[in-house]
């Protein structure tokens, strides 16, 4: 299977040309224009500091329908007690930095260049964070990219029990209200499966993304 090397031109090969693991292309850059083009075509960057930029589009895709998020009885009790305070877009850089730090022990794809690139997307209104607070301390959260009616989740972190779940469930409620079609989770994790994520054929995923990003306004407002 051919892995495509990107040039300075803003173009990607079709996602169907990725290898069995979902790797589609290498190199390129993390400019706003290229990242938005990638997400609008179901492609995302995922690499380590010692690697070139790697671009992926796995098949099948792991996704959540916002109105199908699974909330356990214990989580409903926790949210009802207001143990945590949930906010949106109040400290994006802190959230992405915490996501990076939590994963340093096992290796992180959230490099310094990735942090700066997604902070730029946030400044322009395309990347968003959800924050979980306990006694005025940031204890969990998540971030991702939003285009049209599609939210592309990137990473989450938690330093207290269920703090990232609280952020995810709270995000889901907002996205249901705003009639979002999908939350992209990219690849399988047990944590996301427990929240209702399921596999979807890439072809169907790309159809949903194409439809979702055609709906204005393009930017999410909390």
Secondary structure, DSSP 8 states (H G I E B T S, - for coil): ---EEE-SSS----GGGS-TTSEEEEE----HHHHHHHHHTT-EE---TTS--EEE--SSEEEE-GGG----HHHHHHHHTT-SEEEESS-HHHHHHHHHHHTTTT--S--HHHHHHHHHHHHTTSEEEEEEEETTEEEEEEEEEEETTEEEEEEEEESSTTHHHHHHHHHHHHHHHTT--EEEEES--HHHHHTT-EEE-HHHHHHHHHHHTTSS--S---
